[in-house]
Amino acid sequence: MNDTNAVEEAVAAAFREEWGQVVATLIRVTGDWDLAEECAQDAFAQALDRWRRDGVPRRPGAWLTTTARNRALDVLRREAVGAAKLREVAVLARDEPPYGPDDDGADSGVRDDRLRLIFTCCHPALPVEARVALTLRTLAGLTTPEIARAFLVPEATMAQRLVRAKRKIRNAGIPYRIPPAHLLPERTTGVLGVIYLLFNEGYAATAGADLVRTNLCAEAIRLARVLARLMPDEPEVLGLLALLLLHDARRHTRVDAAGDLVTLEDQDRTAWDRAEADEGAALLQSALRRGRPGAYQIQAAIAACHTTAPTAEETDWADIAALYGELARFVPSAVVRLNRAVAVGMAEGTQAGLALVAELEEQGELAGYHLLPATRADLLRRSGRTKEAAEAYRRALELVENDAERRFLEKRLAECRSA
């Protein structure tokens, strides 16, 4: 018998690492999205019992894929009432290699079921929000409530959105493949958006106990690397990978041993992953040399300003503020303007930053977004207006959902009260 806790940890680790691959493989061989998810869930449930009895297999992913595949075969056999279903059973039952000579991956040079899944989810026939949501649900294993929080929509709305997206893929006959090279550029924007949101949900979880979900960050970077190999001459693909690496280089210092948030200026820069940061900086330069700037390249340049500064005091905030101004041309969002307000406040003084925050508050686009009052609170705190800062921190606490961020805001509020 195996230790129950050890087995549960092994199953949890396998879910983080293998869920997307298991589901993607099953979708490829069955063509049924719901069946793929159902059989994958069943395989993980079986793993809890079987691994306790037989031990954790040497290749958990292969065990899970085989178990899920066998489960799908059983379901299809029970439902096989016509020639089409019988053909599905025959295909699934064959002991075929993962990729045959006529496999779609051969056209693109990339043989990765998970990347196929992203391109399928990001088909132009689907609305943009459905593309991202479906990939996060199917590929990354995020729950419907987690995705709903990421999109700031009710859970029921997100559930319906996922159902409609799967129905659209089925009814429209959207192919499960990486498109040919001549169609890749028009599909790239949606794919980059999926990977970016996947990383963001891992880097700063929208809710829950953990600020950082390492598995999501790692999966986003892995997919970005595959995409960069597929499209090496696309500067925005390189820019996205550079951005993710530059952020990830300091991921380990964003929380302390107790799981509490550590601000950028207080992070131990000697503990940053310099190899990862250097790789990100090199990729950024390679992207910029192509002379086609874009949103991801600009964001990577902002991240590089932070990672290359020897100390927090030496950060070039004026350059960062200018870059945010440029980013607003590509991404005219209130969140970008809020980030620029922070940079302006650091470069030109807190009053300049507070003036920009006040404009955002009047416009109302960020109502309900906890970082708006949190930004106001921080600028007020830096200017010595602790009473006003305390009120803004209280407002931010009413809106925040992540536990680590809540503890940080409570700490800042206590500091303002004591001052």
SEDOVEX-395086 format. One record per residue: x, y, z of N, C-alpha, C in turn. Coordinates in steps of 0.1 Angstrom, whole numbers, padded with zeros to 4 digits, always signed. Layout:
# SEDOVEX-395086
XYZXYZXYZ...
//
This chain:
# SEDOVEX-395086
+0008-0012+0000+0000+0000+0000+0009+0012+0000+0004+0023-0007+0011+0035-0007+0005+0046+0002+0014+0055+0006+0009+0065+0015-0002+0074+0008-0013+0075+0014-0024+0082+0008-0021+0096+0004-0014+0104+0013-0011+0117+0010-0001+0118-0002+0008+0109-0003+0018+0109-0014+0011+0106-0027+0001+0097-0027-0006+0094-0039-0015+0106-0043-0021+0112-0034-0029+0124-0037-0021+0135-0043-0009+0137-0037+0000+0147-0043+0005+0144-0057+0007+0131-0059+0011+0126-0073+0000+0128-0083-0012+0126-0079-0024+0128-0088-0025+0143-0091-0024+0151-0080-0025+0165-0082-0014+0171-0091-0002+0165-0090+0009+0170-0098+0006+0165-0113+0001+0153-0114-0002+0148-0128-0013+0156-0134-0023+0161-0126-0033+0169-0132-0027+0182-0137-0018+0188-0129-0012+0201-0133-0004+0199-0146+0003+0188-0147+0012+0186-0158+0006+0179-0170-0004+0171-0168-0008+0162-0179-0023+0165-0184-0031+0172-0177-0045+0174-0180-0046+0178-0195-0039+0189-0198-0041+0194-0212-0037+0184-0223-0026+0177-0220-0022+0167-0230-0032+0155-0231-0037+0151-0220-0047+0140-0221-0059+0144-0228-0065+0155-0225-0077+0160-0231-0074+0163-0246-0063+0169-0249-0060+0172-0263-0059+0160-0272-0052+0150-0266-0051+0137-0273-0064+0130-0276-0073+0130-0265-0086+0124-0267-0095+0132-0277-0094+0145-0277-0102+0152-0287-0097+0149-0301-0084+0147-0303-0079+0144-0316-0084+0130-0321-0085+0120-0312-0088+0107-0316-0103+0104-0316-0111+0112-0308-0125+0110-0307-0133+0121-0314-0128+0133-0315-0135+0145-0320-0147+0149-0312-0147+0144-0299-0158+0148-0290-0153+0155-0278-0155+0168-0277-0149+0176-0266-0154+0172-0253-0167+0170-0251-0173+0167-0238-0169+0153-0234-0169+0144-0244-0164+0130-0240-0150+0130-0236-0141+0138-0242-0127+0139-0239-0125+0144-0224-0133+0154-0221-0132+0160-0207-0137+0150-0197-0148+0143-0200-0155+0134-0191-0145+0122-0188-0139+0117-0199-0131+0105-0197-0117+0108-0191-0113+0121-0193-0100+0125-0186-0103+0126-0171-0114+0132-0167-0118+0133-0153-0119+0119-0147-0125+0110-0154-0127+0096-0149-0113+0090-0147-0103+0092-0156-0090+0086-0155-0083+0091-0142-0084+0104-0139-0078+0110-0127-0085+0104-0115-0098+0102-0115-0105+0096-0104-0100+0082-0102-0098+0074-0113-0093+0060-0111-0079+0060-0106-0071+0070-0110-0057+0071-0105-0056+0071-0090-0065+0078-0083-0065+0078-0069-0065+0064-0063-0074+0056-0068-0076+0042-0063-0064+0033-0068-0062+0033-0080-0053+0024-0086-0038+0026-0082-0035+0039-0081-0021+0042-0077-0018+0039-0062-0029+0040-0054-0027+0036-0040-0024+0021-0039-0030+0013-0048-0029-0001-0048-0016-0006-0055-0013+0000-0067-0003-0005-0075+0010+0004-0075+0009+0016-0069+0020+0025-0069+0019+0035-0081+0025+0046-0080+0025+0056-0090+0033+0051-0102+0027+0051-0114+0034+0046-0126+0046+0055-0129+0055+0049-0137+0068+0056-0141+0064+0067-0150+0054+0066-0159+0050+0076-0168+0035+0079-0165+0032+0088-0156+0018+0090-0152+0010+0095-0164+0016+0104-0173+0008+0109-0184+0004+0098-0193+0013+0088-0196+0009+0077-0205-0002+0068-0199-0001+0066-0185-0011+0058-0178-0024+0065-0179-0025+0078-0177-0037+0085-0177-0043+0086-0191-0035+0088-0201-0040+0088-0215-0046+0075-0219-0039+0064-0216-0044+0051-0219-0057+0048-0212-0058+0051-0199-0070+0049-0191-0081+0057-0197-0079+0069-0200-0090+0078-0205-0094+0073-0219-0084+0069-0227-0087+0064-0240-0096+0051-0240-0093+0042-0230-0101+0030-0229-0115+0033-0224-0116+0043-0215-0129+0047-0211-0137+0053-0222-0131+0061-0231-0138+0066-0242-0142+0055-0252-0134+0045-0253-0137+0034-0262-0150+0027-0256-0150+0024-0243-0162+0018-0237-0175+0026-0240-0174+0039-0238-0185+0048-0240-0190+0047-0254-0181+0048-0264-0185+0048-0278-0191+0034-0282-0186+0024-0276-0191+0010-0279-0206+0009-0275-0208+0015-0263-0222+0014-0258-0232+0023-0266-0226+0034-0272-0234+0043-0279-0234+0040-0294-0226+0030-0299-0225+0028-0313-0237+0022-0319-0245+0030-0325-0258+0025-0331-0258+0027-0346-0248+0033-0352-0248+0035-0366-0234+0034-0371-0233+0035-0384-0220+0034-0391-0210+0044-0386-0214+0056-0385-0205+0067-0381-0199+0064-0367-0207+0060-0357-0202+0057-0344-0193+0045-0345-0196+0035-0353-0187+0023-0353-0174+0027-0359-0174+0036-0369-0161+0041-0374-0153+0048-0363-0159+0056-0355-0152+0062-0344-0146+0052-0334-0153+0042-0331-0148+0031-0322-0136+0024-0329-0137+0022-0342-0126+0015-0349-0113+0024-0348-0115+0037-0350-0103+0045-0350-0097+0046-0336-0106+0047-0326-0101+0048-0312-0094+0035-0308-0100+0024-0312-0095+0011-0308-0081+0007-0314-0078+0013-0325-0065+0010-0332-0054+0014-0323-0044+0005-0323-0031+0008-0315-0022+0016-0324-0026+0029-0328-0019+0037-0338-0009+0045-0331+0002+0049-0338+0011+0059-0333+0005+0072-0331+0010+0080-0322+0004+0093-0320+0002+0102-0332+0012+0101-0341+0012+0109-0353+0015+0101-0365+0006+0100-0375+0009+0092-0387+0014+0101-0398+0017+0095-0410+0023+0102-0421+0014+0113-0426+0001+0111-0425-0008+0122-0430-0013+0131-0419-0006+0131-0408-0010+0139-0397-0009+0154-0400-0019+0162-0395-0019+0176-0398-0006+0183-0393+0000+0178-0383+0012+0185-0378+0024+0185-0388+0023+0175-0397+0034+0175-0407+0035+0187-0416+0023+0193-0418+0022+0205-0427+0029+0217-0420+0027+0218-0407+0032+0230-0400+0046+0228-0394+0050+0215-0394+0063+0213-0387+0062+0211-0373+0051+0213-0367+0049+0212-0352+0039+0200-0349+0044+0191-0341+0035+0180-0337+0032+0180-0323+0022+0187-0319+0019+0189-0305+0003+0191-0304-0003+0181-0297-0017+0181-0296-0023+0193-0289-0015+0198-0279-0020+0210-0272-0020+0222-0281-0010+0223-0290-0010+0235-0298-0021+0234-0309-0024+0222-0313-0035+0219-0322-0048+0225-0316-0049+0221-0303-0061+0225-0295-0063+0240-0294-0052+0247-0292-0052+0262-0292-0057+0267-0305-0051+0263-0316-0055+0268-0329-0069+0265-0332-0074+0253-0328-0088+0250-0330-0097+0259-0322-0093+0261-0309-0101+0270-0301-0101+0284-0306-0090+0288-0313-0089+0302-0317-0093+0303-0332-0102+0295-0336-0107+0296-0350-0115+0309-0351-0113+0316-0363-0120+0329-0365-0135+0328-0364-0141+0316-0365-0155+0315-0365-0160+0317-0351-0152+0316-0341-0156+0317-0327-0153+0331-0322-0162+0337-0313-0159+0350-0307-0146+0349-0299-0140+0361-0298-0127+0361-0292-0127+0356-0277-0138+0361-0270-0139+0357-0256-0141+0342-0255-0148+0336-0264-0150+0321-0264-0137+0314-0267-0129+0319-0276-0116+0312-0279-0108+0311-0267-0106+0322-0259-0098+0322-0248-0104+0313-0237-0117+0314-0234-0123+0307-0224-0123+0292-0226-0125+0288-0239-0126+0274-0242-0112+0267-0240-0101+0275-0244-0088+0269-0243-0084+0268-0228-0087+0278-0220-0084+0277-0206-0091+0266-0199-0104+0263-0203-0111+0252-0197-0106+0239-0202-0104+0237-0215-0101+0224-0221-0086+0221-0220-0078+0231-0222-0063+0228-0223-0057+0229-0209-0060+0239-0201-0054+0242-0189-0061+0236-0177-0074+0232-0179-0081+0226-0168-0086+0236-0158-0087+0249-0161-0093+0258-0152-0108+0255-0151-0113+0257-0139-0128+0255-0137-0135+0267-0143-0148+0264-0145-0157+0275-0151-0157+0287-0142-0158+0286-0128-0157+0298-0119-0144+0306-0121-0133+0298-0122-0120+0305-0124-0120+0313-0137-0125+0308-0147-0125+0315-0160-0134+0327-0159-0146+0325-0153-0155+0336-0151-0149+0348-0144-0141+0345-0133-0135+0356-0126-0124+0363-0135-0117+0355-0143-0107+0361-0152-0114+0371-0161-0126+0368-0166-0133+0376-0175-0143+0386-0168-0144+0385-0155-0152+0394-0147-0167+0393-0152-0171+0380-0154-0185+0378-0158-0191+0367-0148-0205+0366-0147-0211+0356-0139-0207+0342-0143-0207+0333-0134-0204+0319-0137-0213+0313-0147-0226+0316-0146-0236+0310-0155-0234+0315-0169-0230+0328-0170-0227+0333-0184-0215+0326-0190-0205+0324-0182-0193+0317-0187-0196+0302-0191-0205+0296-0183-0209+0282-0186-0216+0281-0200-0225+0291-0202-0232+0291-0215-0222+0294-0226-0213+0303-0224-0203+0306-0234-0195+0294-0238-0191+0286-0229-0184+0274-0232-0192+0264-0240-0204+0262-0236-0213+0253-0243-0215+0257-0257-0218+0270-0259-0220+0275-0273-0207+0273-0281-0196+0275-0275-0183+0274-0283-0181+0260-0288-0183+0250-0279-0182+0236-0283-0192+0232-0293-0204+0237-0292-0215+0234-0302-0211+0240-0315-0205+0252-0315-0201+0259-0328-0190+0251-0335-0181+0246-0327-0170+0237-0333-0176+0225-0340-0185+0219-0332-0191+0206-0337-0200+0209-0350-0208+0218-0349-0218+0221-0360-0212+0227-0372-0201+0235-0370-0195+0241-0382-0184+0232-0388-0181+0221-0381-0170+0212-0386-0157+0219-0386-0154+0227-0376-0141+0233-0375-0130+0222-0373-0120+0222-0382-0110+0211-0381-0101+0213-0369-0097+0201-0364-0088+0200-0352-0073+0199-0358-0067+0211-0361-0054+0210-0367-0048+0224-0365-0034+0224-0367-0027+0236-0369-0029+0240-0383-0033+0253-0386-0036+0256-0400-0023+0257-0408-0024+0256-0422-0013+0257-0431-0006+0270-0429+0007+0271-0433+0015+0283-0431+0009+0296-0435+0002+0295-0447-0003+0308-0453-0015+0313-0445-0021+0305-0436-0032+0310-0427-0028+0313-0413-0015+0310-0410-0011+0312-0396-0012+0327-0391-0008+0337-0399-0008+0351-0394-0022+0355-0389-0032+0352-0397-0046+0357-0393-0051+0350-0380-0045+0339-0376-0049+0332-0364-0040+0335-0352-0029+0342-0355-0019+0344-0344-0024+0352-0333-0031+0363-0336-0036+0372-0325-0044+0365-0314-0053+0357-0318-0061+0349-0309-0053+0340-0301-0043+0333-0307-0035+0323-0300-0026+0330-0290-0020+0342-0294-0012+0349-0284-0020+0354-0272-0033+0358-0275-0041+0362-0264-0044+0351-0254-0046+0339-0259-0049+0327-0251-0037+0325-0242-0025+0324-0248-0013+0321-0240-0010+0332-0230-0012+0345-0233-0010+0356-0224-0019+0355-0212-0032+0353-0215-0041+0352-0204-0039+0340-0195-0034+0329-0201-0031+0317-0194-0019+0320-0184-0009+0327-0189+0002+0331-0180-0002+0340-0169-0011+0350-0173-0015+0360-0163-0023+0353-0152-0031+0344-0155-0039+0337-0145-0030+0329-0135-0018+0324-0141-0009+0317-0132+0000+0327-0124+0003+0338-0131+0013+0348-0124+0006+0356-0113-0007+0359-0115-0014+0367-0105-0028+0361-0105-0030+0350-0098-0043+0344-0098-0054+0353-0094-0066+0352-0101-0077+0361-0098-0083+0360-0084-0082+0347-0079-0088+0345-0066-0081+0332-0060-0084+0330-0047-0079+0318-0041-0068+0321-0031-0062+0310-0026-0052+0312-0016-0038+0316-0021-0035+0311-0034-0022+0314-0039-0022+0325-0049-0012+0334-0048-0010+0345-0057-0005+0339-0070+0005+0330-0070+0011+0324-0081+0008+0310-0083+0003+0306-0095+0001+0292-0099+0011+0288-0109+0022+0281-0104+0033+0279-0112+0030+0271-0124+0021+0261-0123+0018+0252-0135+0013+0260-0147+0005+0270-0144-0001+0278-0155+0010+0286-0162+0019+0292-0154+0030+0299-0159+0039+0291-0168+0042+0279-0163+0051+0270-0171+0044+0265-0184+0031+0262-0183+0024+0258-0195+0023+0269-0205+0021+0281-0201+0021+0292-0210+0034+0294-0217+0045+0293-0209+0058+0295-0215+0061+0284-0225+0057+0271-0221+0060+0260-0230+0053+0262-0243+0040+0266-0243+0033+0268-0255+0039+0280-0263+0043+0290-0256+0049+0302-0263+0062+0298-0270+0069+0289-0264+0082+0284-0271+0078+0276-0283+0068+0267-0282+0064+0259-0294+0060+0269-0305+0052+0279-0301+0047+0288-0311+0059+0296-0318+0069+0300-0310+0080+0307-0315+0088+0298-0325+0089+0285-0322+0095+0276-0332+0087+0275-0344+0074+0276-0343+0065+0275-0355+0066+0288-0363+0067+0299-0357+0066+0312-0363+0078+0321-0359+0090+0317-0363+0102+0324-0358+0104+0338-0363+0097+0342-0374+0098+0355-0380+0087+0364-0376+0078+0360-0367+0068+0369-0362+0072+0376-0350+0075+0389-0350+0080+0396-0339+0071+0396-0327+0058+0396-0328+0049+0396-0317+0050+0383-0310+0052+0372-0317+0054+0359-0310+0066+0359-0302+0077+0364-0307+0090+0365-0300+0088+0375-0288+0080+0386-0291+0078+0396-0280+0070+0390-0268+0060+0381-0271+0052+0375-0261+0061+0366-0253+0069+0357-0259+0078+0348-0252+0088+0356-0243+0093+0367-0249+0102+0375-0241+0095+0381-0229+0083+0386-0231+0075+0391-0219+0073+0381-0208+0069+0369-0212+0067+0359-0202+0079+0355-0195+0090+0354-0202+0103+0350-0195+0108+0361-0186+0107+0374-0190+0111+0385-0181+0103+0386-0169+0090+0383-0170+0081+0383-0158+0085+0370-0149+0086+0359-0156+0088+0346-0148+0101+0346-0141+0111+0354-0146+0124+0354-0140+0124+0359-0126+0113+0367-0122+0112+0371-0108+0100+0366-0101+0094+0355-0107+0082+0349-0101+0085+0344-0087+0096+0338-0084+0099+0332-0071+0101+0342-0060+0103+0355-0064+0105+0365-0053+0092+0373-0051+0081+0370-0058+0069+0378-0057+0062+0374-0044+0064+0363-0038+0058+0360-0025+0069+0355-0015+0067+0357-0002+0077+0352+0007+0074+0338+0012+0081+0333+0022+0080+0319+0026+0066+0317+0032+0059+0327+0037+0046+0326+0042+0035+0327+0031+0039+0330+0019+0030+0331+0008+0024+0345+0007+0031+0355+0013+0026+0369+0013+0033+0376+0001+0026+0385-0005+0030+0393-0016+0042+0402-0012+0052+0402-0021+0064+0411-0020+0064+0420-0032+0064+0433-0029+0063+0443-0040+0076+0443-0048+0075+0448-0060+0087+0448-0069+0099+0455-0063+0096+0467-0056+0107+0474-0051+0114+0467-0039+0107+0458-0032+0112+0451-0021+0117+0437-0024+0116+0432-0037+0121+0419-0040+0136+0418-0040+0141+0406-0037+0155+0403-0037+0160+0401-0051+0166+0411-0057+0170+0410-0071+0181+0400-0074+0188+0397-0063+0199+0387-0065+0193+0373-0067+0180+0371-0063+0173+0358-0064+0166+0357-0077+0165+0368-0086+0159+0366-0099+0166+0357-0107+0159+0350-0116+0165+0340-0125+0172+0348-0137+0185+0350-0135+0192+0359-0145+0193+0352-0159+0194+0339-0159+0194+0332-0172+0181+0334-0180+0170+0333-0173+0157+0335-0179+0155+0350-0183+0160+0359-0175+0159+0373-0178+0167+0376-0190+0179+0371-0191+0188+0373-0202+0182+0368-0215+0176+0356-0214+0170+0350-0226+0158+0359-0231+0150+0364-0221+0139+0372-0225+0144+0385-0232+0155+0391-0226+0160+0404-0232+0166+0401-0246+0172+0390-0248+0178+0387-0261+0166+0384-0272+0156+0378-0267+0144+0376-0276+0138+0389-0280+0137+0398-0270+0131+0411-0272+0139+0419-0283+0152+0419-0282+0161+0425-0292+0159+0419-0305+0158+0406-0306+0156+0399-0319+0142+0404-0325+0132+0405-0317+0119+0409-0322+0119+0424-0326+0126+0433-0319+0126+0447-0322+0134+0449-0335+0144+0441-0338+0152+0443-0350+0143+0441-0363+0132+0434-0362+0123+0432-0373+0116+0444-0377+0116+0455-0369+0110+0467-0372+0095+0468-0373+0088+0458-0366+0073+0458-0366+0069+0458-0351+0069+0469-0344+0066+0469-0330+0051+0466-0328+0048+0460-0316+0035+0456-0312+0033+0456-0297+0022+0453-0293+0018+0454-0279+0027+0445-0270+0030+0433-0274+0037+0424-0266+0052+0428-0265+0057+0433-0276+0071+0438-0276+0072+0450-0267+0063+0459-0267+0063+0471-0258+0062+0466-0243+0053+0457-0240+0052+0452-0226+0065+0445-0222+0071+0438-0231+0084+0432-0228+0095+0442-0225+0094+0453-0233+0104+0464-0230+0102+0470-0217+0089+0471-0212+0087+0477-0199+0092+0467-0188+0090+0454-0191+0095+0444-0181+0110+0444-0181+0116+0446-0192+0131+0447-0193+0136+0459-0185+0129+0470-0185+0133+0482-0177+0134+0478-0162+0125+0470-0157+0125+0466-0143+0136+0455-0141+0138+0445-0149+0147+0435-0147+0162+0439-0149+0164+0449-0156+0178+0454-0159+0182+0464-0149+0173+0470-0141+0177+0480-0131+0184+0473-0120+0196+0478-0116+0203+0471-0105+0196+0472-0092+0189+0483-0090+0182+0485-0077+0168+0492-0081+0159+0491-0072+0146+0497-0074+0147+0512-0076+0157+0519-0069+0158+0533-0070+0164+0537-0084+0171+0528-0091+0176+0531-0104+0167+0528-0115+0155+0524-0113+0145+0521-0123+0142+0534-0131+0142+0532-0144+0140+0544-0153+0125+0546-0155+0118+0552-0145+0104+0554-0146+0099+0563-0157+0107+0572-0161+0104+0581-0172+0102+0573-0185+0112+0564-0187+0112+0555-0199+0099+0546-0198+0096+0541-0186+0085+0532-0185+0072+0540-0188+0071+0552-0183+0059+0560-0185+0057+0562-0200+0068+0565-0207+0068+0567-0222+0063+0555-0229+0068+0543-0224+0065+0531-0231+0050+0528-0229+0045+0531-0217+0030+0529-0214+0022+0538-0223+0027+0550-0226+0020+0559-0235+0020+0553-0249+0031+0547-0253+0031+0540-0266+0022+0528-0266+0022+0520-0255+0013+0509-0255-0001+0512-0256-0005+0524-0251-0019+0528-0252-0024+0530-0266-0014+0532-0275-0018+0533-0290-0022+0519-0295-0016+0509-0290-0020+0495-0294-0031+0489-0286-0031+0492-0273-0041+0487-0264-0047+0498-0256-0057+0505-0262-0063+0517-0256-0073+0513-0244-0067+0507-0234-0075+0503-0223-0073+0511-0210-0083+0511-0201-0081+0518-0189-0070+0512-0180-0068+0499-0181-0058+0492-0173-0044+0497-0177-0042+0499-0190-0029+0504-0194-0027+0519-0189-0038+0527-0190-0037+0540-0184-0035+0541-0169-0040+0531-0162-0037+0530-0148-0022+0527-0145-0017+0518-0153-0003+0515-0152+0006+0527-0155+0002+0534-0165+0009+0546-0168+0009+0556-0157-0003+0557-0150-0004+0566-0139+0006+0563-0128+0008+0550-0126+0018+0546-0116+0032+0551-0120+0035+0548-0133+0048+0552-0138+0050+0567-0137+0040+0575-0141+0041+0589-0140+0043+0594-0126+0035+0588-0117+0036+0591-0103+0051+0589-0097+0057+0578-0102+0071+0575-0098+0081+0585-0105+0078+0588-0117+0088+0596-0125+0086+0611-0122+0074+0616-0121+0071+0631-0120+0066+0635-0106+0063+0626-0097+0058+0629-0084+0044+0624-0082+0040+0621-0070+0028+0615-0067+0016+0623-0071+0017+0636-0071+0005+0645-0075+0002+0643-0090+0012+0641-0098+0009+0639-0112+0002+0625-0114+0007+0615-0107+0001+0602-0108-0014+0602-0102-0016+0609-0091-0030+0610-0086-0039+0617-0095-0034+0627-0102-0043+0634-0112-0048+0625-0123-0039+0616-0127-0043+0606-0138-0053+0596-0132-0050+0592-0119-0060+0582-0113-0073+0588-0111-0074+0601-0108-0087+0608-0106-0094+0608-0119-0087+0610-0131-0094+0610-0144-0100+0596-0146-0093+0585-0142-0098+0572-0144-0110+0569-0135-0110+0575-0123-0121+0573-0114-0134+0580-0120-0132+0592-0126-0143+0599-0132-0149+0592-0144-0140+0585-0152-0145+0578-0164-0153+0566-0160-0150+0560-0149-0158+0548-0144-0155+0535-0151-0145+0534-0160-0143+0521-0167-0138+0510-0157-0131+0514-0147-0125+0505-0138-0133+0503-0125-0145+0507-0125-0153+0505-0113-0154+0490-0109-0151+0487-0097-0150+0473-0092-0137+0466-0094-0127+0473-0100-0113+0468-0101-0105+0472-0089-0101+0463-0081-0094+0466-0068-0081+0474-0070-0074+0472-0081-0062+0479-0083-0063+0494-0085-0075+0499-0088-0077+0513-0090-0076+0520-0076-0084+0516-0066-0082+0522-0053-0069+0519-0047-0064+0507-0050-0051+0503-0044-0040+0512-0049-0040+0516-0062-0031+0525-0068-0032+0539-0061-0044+0543-0060-0046+0556-0054-0041+0556-0039-0043+0545-0032-0038+0544-0018-0023+0544-0018-0016+0537-0027-0002+0537-0027+0004+0551-0029-0002+0558-0039+0003+0571-0042+0001+0581-0030-0011+0580-0024-0013+0588-0012-0004+0585-0001-0001+0572+0001+0008+0567+0012+0022+0573+0009+0027+0573-0003+0040+0578-0006+0041+0593-0004+0029+0600-0006+0029+0614-0004+0027+0618+0011+0025+0608+0020+0024+0611+0034+0009+0614+0038+0000+0612+0029-0014+0615+0032-0021+0602+0037-0017+0597+0049-0020+0584+0054-0035+0582+0057-0041+0592+0061-0056+0591+0064-0064+0588+0051-0061+0596+0041-0068+0593+0028-0063+0580+0022-0051+0576+0024-0046+0564+0019-0053+0552+0026-0056+0553+0039-0063+0543+0046-0077+0541+0041-0083+0551+0037-0097+0550+0032-0097+0543+0018-0087+0546+0010-0085+0540-0003-0082+0525-0001-0073+0522+0008-0070+0508+0011-0083+0500+0015-0091+0506+0023-0103+0500+0027-0112+0497+0015-0113+0506+0006-0121+0504-0006-0115+0492-0014-0102+0492-0016-0096+0481-0023-0098+0467-0017-0098+0467-0003-0101+0454+0004-0115+0449+0001-0124+0458-0001-0138+0454-0004-0139+0447-0018-0129+0449-0026-0130+0444-0040-0121+0433-0043-0110+0431-0035-0100+0421-0039-0105+0407-0036-0100+0397-0044-0105+0384-0042-0093+0374-0039-0081+0378-0042-0070+0369-0040-0065+0371-0025-0063+0360-0018-0059+0360-0004-0046+0367-0001-0036+0364-0010-0023+0370-0008-0024+0385-0009-0031+0390-0020-0032+0404-0022-0040+0411-0010-0050+0403-0005-0058+0409+0006-0049+0411+0018-0041+0401+0021-0032+0403+0033-0022+0414+0031-0018+0416+0019-0009+0428+0016-0016+0441+0019-0028+0442+0014-0036+0454+0015-0039+0457+0030-0042+0446+0037-0045+0447+0052-0032+0452+0059-0021+0448+0055-0008+0452+0061-0006+0467+0058-0008+0471+0046-0006+0485+0043-0016+0494+0050-0029+0489+0052-0039+0497+0059-0035+0498+0074-0029+0488+0079-0025+0488+0093-0013+0498+0095-0004+0499+0085+0007+0508+0086+0002+0523+0085-0008+0525+0077-0014+0539+0075-0021+0543+0088-0028+0533+0094-0035+0536+0107-0025+0540+0118-0014+0532+0119-0004+0534+0129+0003+0547+0127+0005+0551+0114+0012+0564+0111+0003+0576+0115
//
